Amino acid sequence: MADVVLNQTIFDGDKKLITHYNNVSDNAGGTTTIVDVSALGTSPSGATCTRVRLNKLWYSVSMTAKVDSLRLLWDATTDATFLTLEQSGYFDYSSIGGVKNNEASGVTGDVKVTLPACSAGDSATITCEWIKVY
């Protein structure tokens, strides 16, 4: 059996993207790409989306072990963890223009979520509002 994962785009506009991710673990953990910038297309002026910034985030993470918290990663040659989540809450980074990709070596612009290790029945839900960068 594998983790039960729902990974969907709720809204994809010219400037904003809203994604929703839910995982109920079978004890395996894993990594999922939640934003694939190459699939976001172009702006009305024809510019290509190359990055996203995290603007707002709602989350609920229920893990047996605290060290197994959910992590958000900027995809690169060596992925860069930019947020670790446990329990539940809300972050609003809109007053600073969103959390910017650190653009590590080999950056792709994609965003991944990982559950490094889980117990059966652990779960995580995150809904993210992203700002597109062209």
C-alpha positions, 0 to 999 in steps of 0.5 A, a space after each residue: 500500500 502507498 500513502 494516500 496523496 491529494 495534490 491539486 491546483 485550486 486556482 491558477 491566475 496571472 499573478 496568483 496560484 493556490 495549491 492544496 496538498 493532503 497526505 495520509 501516510 502508510 508509514 513510508 513518507 515521501 516527497 511530492 512536487 506541489 508546484 511545477 513552474 514549467 506547467 504554469 505557462 506564460 503571463 498575458 504579455 508572454 513572459 514565462 513563470 520561473 519561480 513562485 513566492 509563498 504568500 500565505 499558508 494554512 496547515 494541519 500536520 499530525 505526526 506521531 514523532 515531532 522530528 517527522 514534521 512536514 517540510 517545504 523545499 525549493 527544488 535545486 541540485 541540493 533541495 533547500 528546506 525553507 519551512 518546517 511545519 507541525 501541528 496547525 496554523 496559518 502564516 501570512 507573508 504578504 506584508 513582505 512580498 512572500 517568501 522568496 526562493 533562495 535560488 540555490 545551485 541548480 534551482 528549478 523554480 519548483 516546490 516540493 513537500 516532504 514527509 521524511 519519515 512517518 507512522 501509519 495514519 500520520 497526516 498533513 494538509 497544506 493550502 498555499 497561496 503563491 505569487 508567480 514570478 516572471 
